[in-house]
Amino acid sequence: MKYDTKEIIYPEGDRQEISHTLYINQIVDINGYPLSLPVKTSKMIAYKVYRKSTQETRNEVITTFFLQQLTVWELEGLL
């Protein structure tokens, strides 16, 4: 039996396990949940998924999503 683990890595290096799949260039909130566009305000912390990595061992598949924090100007462009 193989375990399927998904995690996000914040720009600072912190890791958090998540229960859902993300996609490259997807905009997510601070907890890793996808944001619906257009966003309601630019006064929030949001990230863009810029890289995906998969590591497979004998009994586990680890999918890692790397996040890049969006600037206020990038968020204003999503209003």
N, C-alpha and C positions, 0 to 999 in steps of 0.2 A: 504494500500500500504506500502510495506517495502522498506526502503532504504538500499543499500548495499555499505558500506564504507570499503576501504582497506587502511592500513597505514603501514609504516615501522618505527621502532624505532632504532635509532643509539645507539652505545655503551654508548655515553655520556648522553642519555636520550631524545634527541631531537626527535620530531615526524614529519613525512611528509606524507601527503595523496598521494596515488598513484592510477592509474586507471587500473592496471593489477594485475593478480594473480602471486604469486611466490611459489616456492616449497622448501622444506627442502633441505639443502646442495647445493642450487643453488648459483652461484657466480654472484654478481651484482656490478654495478658501483656506484659512489657516489650519483646518483639520483635514484637508485633503479631499473635500467633497467638491464636485464640479459646480461652478457658478453658472447661473443662467444669464445669458447676455440679452440685452444690455444690462450692465450692473446699475444698481440704484444710486450709488454714491461712490466718490473717489476716496472717501475717508475710511478705508478698510485695508487690511493686509491680504494681499492676493498673490498667488504664485502661478507661474507657467511651467508645465512639464516640458523639459527640454531634452531629456534623455531617458532611455529605458534599458535596463540590463537584466538578463536572466541567467541565473546560476543553477545548475542542476547537480545534485549529489545523488547518492544511491537511493535515498528515501525522501528527498525533499526537493521541491522546485521553488526557488526564491526569485521573485520578480521585484526589481527595485526601480522606482521612479524618482528621478532627480528633479528638484524644483529650483526655480530661479524667481526671486522676488520681483514683482512689478513695481515700477516707480509711479508716483502720483500722476505724471504726465501720460504714462501708458494707460493707467486706469481711467483718466479723463477721456482718452480716446475710445474707451469702451462704453461710455455713457449713452 
